[in-house]
Amino acid sequence: MTQMDPAGLAAVGAMFDGTLPERMGIELVEAAPERVVGRMPVAGNTQPYGLLHGGASAVLAETLGSTGAALHAGPGRVAMGIEINATHHRSATSGHVTGVATRLHGGRSLATYAIEITDDEGRLVCTSRLTCMLRDVRPDMRPGGRPDGRPGGG
């Protein structure tokens, strides 16, 4: 696995600018096609009972898996999530949760990632699996693969 240098990691993280992952406070820690690590604060991502919202865990999982799939797909290609599941094992009420997305399959048209989300004590909060379809950039898309011109998948 080739680990990105800090500048490369910052460039990949910049694709979150103005998107849901940015609003949720998701930050990348490590990114490579085989493995992506990111973290997210619990505060601001809770449901009415003060527990981490299950949907927030799903967003973290899809963000990390889609990032890995986009890196796997390479230039001129985009990754689009087509299936996600999540099993919530325990709640989190404070601190951060950390997700680790590990590639299970990386082909030309599909990439699948297993994502484990843990709390600050290393306890398993959620497991997820994401499959992304990998496609060539369409002519009507701006450079970078997204209609708004930023790189990335989703």
Long-range contacts (C-beta under 8 A, 24 or more apart in sequence): 1-32, 1-34, 1-35, 2-32, 3-30, 3-32, 4-30, 4-31, 4-32, 12-67, 12-71, 12-152, 14-150, 15-150, 15-151, 15-152, 16-63, 16-152, 17-150, 18-150, 20-59, 21-59, 21-63, 24-56, 24-59, 24-60, 26-59, 26-60, 26-63, 28-67, 29-98, 31-67, 31-68, 31-71, 32-68, 32-71, 33-68, 33-71, 33-72, 33-103, 33-106, 34-68, 34-102, 34-103, 34-106, 35-68, 35-100, 35-101, 35-102, 35-103, 36-64, 36-65, 36-67, 36-68, 36-71, 36-100, 36-101, 36-113, 37-64, 37-98, 37-99, 37-100, 37-101, 38-63, 38-64, 38-67, 38-98, 38-99, 39-96, 39-97, 39-98, 39-99, 40-96, 40-97, 40-99, 41-95, 41-96, 42-92, 42-93, 42-94, 42-95, 42-96, 42-97, 43-94, 46-93, 50-93, 51-91, 51-92, 51-93, 52-91, 52-92, 52-93, 52-97, 52-125, 54-86, 54-88, 54-126, 57-86, 57-88, 57-97, 57-117, 57-125, 57-126, 57-128, 58-84, 58-86, 58-128, 60-97, 60-99, 60-115, 60-117, 61-86, 61-99, 61-101, 61-115, 61-117, 61-126, 61-128, 61-130, 62-128, 62-130, 62-154, 64-99, 64-100, 64-101, 64-113, 64-115, 65-101, 65-113, 65-115, 65-128, 65-130, 65-132, 66-130, 66-132, 66-152, 66-153, 66-154, 67-101, 67-152, 67-153, 68-101, 68-103, 68-111, 68-113, 69-111, 69-113, 69-130, 69-132, 69-134, 69-153, 70-145, 70-151, 70-152, 70-153, 72-103, 72-106, 72-111, 72-134, 73-111, 73-134, 73-153, 76-136, 76-137, 76-145, 77-134, 77-135, 77-136, 77-137, 77-145, 78-134, 78-135, 78-136, 78-137, 78-141, 78-145, 78-146, 78-152, 78-153, 79-111, 79-132, 79-133, 79-134, 79-153, 79-154, 80-132, 80-133, 80-135, 80-153, 80-154, 81-130, 81-131, 81-132, 81-153, 81-154, 82-131, 82-132, 82-133, 83-129, 83-130, 83-131, 84-128, 84-129, 84-130, 84-131, 85-128, 85-129, 86-126, 86-127, 86-128, 87-126, 87-127, 87-128, 88-125, 88-126, 89-124, 89-125, 89-126, 89-127, 90-119, 90-123, 90-124, 90-125, 91-125, 92-119, 92-125, 95-119, 95-120, 96-120, 97-125, 97-126, 101-130, 104-129, 107-134, 108-134, 109-133, 109-134, 109-135, 110-134
